Amino acid sequence: MANVTVIGAQWGDEGKGKIVDWLASRADVVVRFQGGHNAGHTLVVDGVTYKLSLLPSGIVSGTPSMIGNGVVLDPWALKAEVEKIETQGVSITDDNLAVADNCPLILPIHRDLDGLREAAAGSGKIGTTGRGIGPAYEDKVGRRAIRVCDLAHLDHLDPQLDRLCAHHDALRAGFGQPPVDREALLADLREIAPFVLRFAQPLWKRLKKVRKAGARILFEGAQGVLLDIDHGTYPFVTSSNTVSGTAAAGSGLGPNSTGFVLGIVKAYTTRVGSGPFPTELSDEVGQRLGERGHEFGTVTGRQRRCGWFDAVLVRQSCAISGVTGIALTKVDVLDGLEKVKICTGYRLNGRILDYFPSHAADQAAVVPIYEEMDGWHESTVGARSWADLPANAIKYIQRVQELIETPVALVSTSPEREDTILVRDPFMD
């Protein structure tokens, strides 16, 4: 039995929530390994919609779920999400939810700084969610973060607060803001500490025990490879590594534990916020994709930009992240189109490229080269086998896997958990 690591292979919003939920019902443990509550996963189970940001998607299926040390944790957002999900009938206890005790915290001052920077950036805005993710990761790397384990030692927090406030007070002064209110921050932490500490534990130790027992572990990533801090469309990226290799460092298990890497890929391309997007459509086809795909951000509510499938980008993501197989989602959104297009390369200053360049100016200047295929009029909604799919839809899927040089393992044909075609079982690989 293999463990499985799930990542997004585009700019996020590929449908990871539904796929992780589907896999979680067959896993023993689900571990979220990076990002924060800037990520949004939507699950539809038996007609009920669940919107998650911090909680691993396995929580809805009852699978023990863990938040790894690679995540930056907003404790107040966690509490609000737990309370909301519990109103939908999902019981959350320290038996089915665990939080790494070395997980860094997102504090109110991180949200403040995020908003102040973006407001002052002018044309340099990068489209942050404003939730403090970036500043929290900065403090982690700067060795001034407050972590979950510190919540049990708040009476001894002065040295860390000195380092933290020395940094933030200088930044806040530059924006014309008062210094950090240390007493108010401590009071907020004292109030939230009991809630968080009930879930806190040395996660690496529990995962070691789970793995030794032969359990199936599902590692859940957030965002997508094209938003990776190193490999994404910099600077329009998130503040963490979103590639599959992060599953090891962000959970406390070694790289030999991450198993089958499943890349989630939408049958077309979307992006939220600013940044290059070679295949973006501003015509009626782009509008149709957005409407049929309900393309609005789970966290921000912002409308997603839509375009044709970009095989160059996905091929690059699969190579960088060592993807074993993909889960192709939202094929049904393409139903009814006379023609469908796939980007197979780019033109840049008279040259033809088979990769996406690193420099932002080149990324903005590339012109997509398209291959056109016949669409299909039959519905793919709810298909659960190849026999249920139109011939042209199968041709499209086959061409996608040829161009990205990665086989299809799953095909999703609706938001419902069971509307999934299993081609290759990641847990049995």
N, C-alpha and C positions, 0 to 999 in steps of 0.2 A: 504494500500500500504506500502510495506517495503522499507527501505533503504537497500543498498547492499554494502558490503565491499569485495573487490577483493584482494586476496593475491596469491603469488606463493607458492606452497606446496613442491617444490623441491629446487634445487640450482639456481633458476631463469631460464630465457629463456624458460618458459613453454608455451608461447603464450598468455601472459596476454594482450598484445596490441590489438590483434584481438578481444578477448572476451570483453575487456573494451569498445572498439569501438562499438561492437555489442550491448552491454548493454547501452552505452551512447546515442544511437539513441532513447532509450526509457526512458532515465532519464532527469531530469530537470537541474541538476548540477553535475559536476564531480570534485572531490577534490583529489589531490595528497598529501599524508600525510607523506612521509619519503623518505630518500635517496637523491640522487643528480643526476648530469648528468653522473654518472657512470652506470646508468640504461639505457637500450635500448629497445624501443618498436617498432616493425615493423607492420604497418598496410597496408593492400592491399584492396583498395576500388575502385570498377569498373575498375580493372586492373592497377590502379595507386598505387605505393608503397610510403609510407610515413615513414620516420625514425625519431622517437622522442626520446628525452632523458630527458628533463626537462618538456616540455609541457605535460599536461594531455592528454590522448588519446582521450578525448571527443572533443578536439579542431577541429578535422577534420570533425566531424559530425555536427559542429555548436553548440554543447551544451556548455553553459557557463562553463568555466573551471577555477579551482582555484589551486594555489600552496600554501600549508599550511605551518604553522610555523615549522613543523617537518622536512621539507626539508632544506638542505643546498644549497643555491642558488649561482651559479656562474653567475653574471650579464652579463659578456661578452659572456658566452656560451648561455645564454638566448637570447641575442640580435641576435647572429649568427643563432640560431635555428629559431627564429621568422622570420628573413629575408629569410632564406632558404625555410621555409614552405609557406611563402607568394608568392615566385616565383612559387609554385605549385598551386596557385589559392585559397589558404585559407586566408581569411581576418582575421587579429588579431587586435582587438581594446580593449579599456578598458571596453567595454560592454561584451565581451566574454572571457576575461582573467583578473584574479585578482591574486595578490600576497600578502600574509600576511605581514603586515608591521613589524612584530616581527620575521621575517624569517632571520636567520644568513647568512652572505655572505661567499662565498669561494673567497679568494683573491689570487693574484699571489704568495704570500709568502707561501700559503698552498700547491700550486702545486710544488713549489721549494722543500719544506720540504719532501713532499711525494716521489718525485723522488730521493732525496739525501738518504733518509732512505732505500728505496728499493735497490738502487745501492750498498749500504754498507752492506746489510743484508747477502750476501753470500748464504749459504745453508738455511738461515732462511727466504728467500723470501716467501711472502704469496700471490703474484700474484695481488697486487693492480693495479688499472687502472691508477694510477699516476695523478689523476685529483684533488687531494687535499681534497677528501671527509673526510678521517680520521682526518687529522690535523684541518679541520674546525669544526668537531664535538668536538674535544678536546678543542678548544678554546671556544666553546659554553659552555661546561661543566665547563671549567676553568674561566668562567665569564669575558672573555676578547674579546669576539666576537664583530665584527662590524655588525650591523643588517640593514635591509632595511630602517627602520625609521631613522637611523643615517645619511642616505644620504641627508636628508632634513636639517641636522644640522652639516654640515662638518666644519663650523667655530668654533665649540665647541667640536671637536673630540680629543683634545690633551690628556685628562686624559685616554681615552680608548687606544689611540695610545701608551701612555707611558707603560701601562700594556702589550699590545700586543707585542711591540718591546722589552721590557725587557725579555720576554719569548723567542721570536724568535731569537733575537740577540745572546743569549747564545747558542741556538741550532745550529745556523748557524756557530758560531765560532768553535764549535766542529767538524764541517765538513770542516773547512778551508774556509768558505765563508764570505764575507763582511757583515756588519750590514744591516738591512732593510733601504732602501732609502725612508724615510718618505715623502719627498716632491714629489717624483715620484709616490708613492702610493696615496697620496692625489690628485695629478693631474689626475691620472687614475680614481679615484672615482668621481671627479668633472665632468669628461667627460661623464661617464656612468650614473650618477645620474638622469638626466632628463628622460632618457629612462625607467628606472626601476620605478621611482616615479609615472609615469602616470598610472601604474597598482596597486600601493600600497594602501592598506586599512586595517582597522581592520577586518580581515576575520571572526573571531568568531561572530562579530555583524551581518555581512551579512548572515552567515549561520544560525544564530538564527532566523532571519527574514524569510529565505527560509524555514526552517523547520516548523515554526509556520504557514506558508501558506499551508503546506501539500505537498510540492514539494518532488519529488523523488531525493534522494541524492545518488550518486555513489562514494564511497571512493576507490581510486586507490593506491595500494601498489606497491613497486618496489622490485627487487631481489626476494628472496624466503626464506621460514622459515628456511631452512638448512643453510642460511647465516646470520641468526639472531645473534646479538652480544652476547646474552645470551644462546640461544637454538640451535645455529648452530654448525658446525664442527670447533670449536675454536682451533687455532687462524686463521684458513682459512675462515674468515667470513667478512662481511661488518661492518661498524661502527655505524649502527643504529639497532633498533628493527624493524624487518620486520613482526612480528606477527600481527594479526588482532587488538589486543588491542591498538596498536599504533595509529589506526585511530582516536581515541578519543583525545588523547593528541596532536597528530600532526595536528589536524584540528581546535581544539578549541570547539568541541562539546563533550558532555558527553558520557560515555560508553553505555547509553541506546539509543543512536542515530544510532549506527553502523549497526543494522539490520541483514539481512541474510549474512552469511560469505561464500563466494564462493572461494574455493581453486582451483587454476588452476594447472592441473597435466598433464604432457606429458605421452603418452602411453608407453614410454620407459624412460630412464634416461640420462641426460647430465650434464656435469659440465665444466666450463671454469676455467683455471688456476690450481693452486696447491691445494692439500688437499686429504683426503681419498675418495675413490669411490669403494665400495665393489663389485658392479656388472659391473665394467668397462670391455669392450671387446677390445682386441688389435688384433683381428682376422678379417677375411673378413666380418663377420656379423657386427662388430662395424664400419668398414669402410663403409659398405653399409648403415647403419643407418645414418651416418654422411653425406654421399653424397645425399641420398634421402631426408633427412630432412634439407639440406642446413644449416648444423650446424656450423655457424660462428657467433661470437659475433657481435651484432649490433653496439656496441660502440667501441670495441677494434679490431674487425676483426679476433680475435684469433680463431683457430679451437677448437670446443668443443669436449671434451671426451665423448664417447657414451657407453651405456651399457643397459642391460635388466632392466625392470621395477622392482623397489625395493619397495615392499609393506610394508616392515618394516618401512622404512624411511617415507613413505607417511602417514602411519597410525599414526606414532608419530607426524608428522607435523599437521595432522588434529586434533589430541587430544590437542596439545599445543595451537593451534590457534582457537579452538572452531569452526571448519569448519562445516557448515550446509549441504553443498553439493559441489560436485566437477564439474569442467568443464574438461573433458578429451580431450586433443588436440593431433593432429598428429597421429591419428589412421591409416591414410592412409600410413604412412611411413613403417608400418609393413606388408603392402600388399605383397603377393608373397613369404613369408617365409614359409618353410615346417613346422617348429616348432617354437614356441615362448615360452619364459621362464619368470617366475615371481619368484623373491626372496621372500621366505616366512619366513625366519629366518636366524640366523647366528650360526656358530660354533666358539667358542673362548676358546682355552686351554682346550678342552675336554668338555666344557659346551655348551648347546644350549641356545641362547638368542632370545627373541622376541622383543627386543628393541635395539637401537643403543647406545652404551656406550658413556660416556662423555669424557674420556681421549683419547688424540690423538693416543697414542701407541696402545690402544685397538681398536680404530677405524680402524687403519691401519692393524691390525692383524686379524680382523674377516673374516671368509670364508662364502660366501653366500650358503644357502640351496635353491635349485631351485625346482619349480614345472613346468613340461613341458606340453604344450598343442599343439594341432594341429593348424597350421596356416591356412591361406585362400589364394586362388589364385585370387579370384574376386577382382575388384577394389572397394575401398570405397570412392574414391575421389569425392567430390561434393554431397555425400549422405545427404539428408535432413529429413529422417525419418527412423525409425527402419526397415521398409520394404525394404529400399534401401541397408541395410547392409547384408553381408554374415552371415550365421548361426554361423560360428566359430568366427567371429569378435564379434558378440553379446555375445557368450559364454565367450570370453576373457573379455569384458567389465563387464559382470556380475560377473566374478570371481574377477576382480580388486576391485569392490565395496564391495564384501564380505570380502576380505582380509584387506582392509583399514578401514572397519567398517563405511563407509560413503557413502551415495547414490550418484549416478551420476545425476547431474541436466542438464548438457549440454554436447554434443559431437561435437567436431569440426573436419571436414573432409577435410579442405583445408584452405589456408590463406585467401580466400575470405570471406567477412563479412557474406553473406547469406548462406554459406555452413555450417550450424549449425543445429544440432538436439536438439530441446528443449524438455527435459523430465520433468522439473520442473521449473516454472517461479520464479526466485528469488524475483522479485518485487511484486509478488502476495502472497508470503509466509506469 
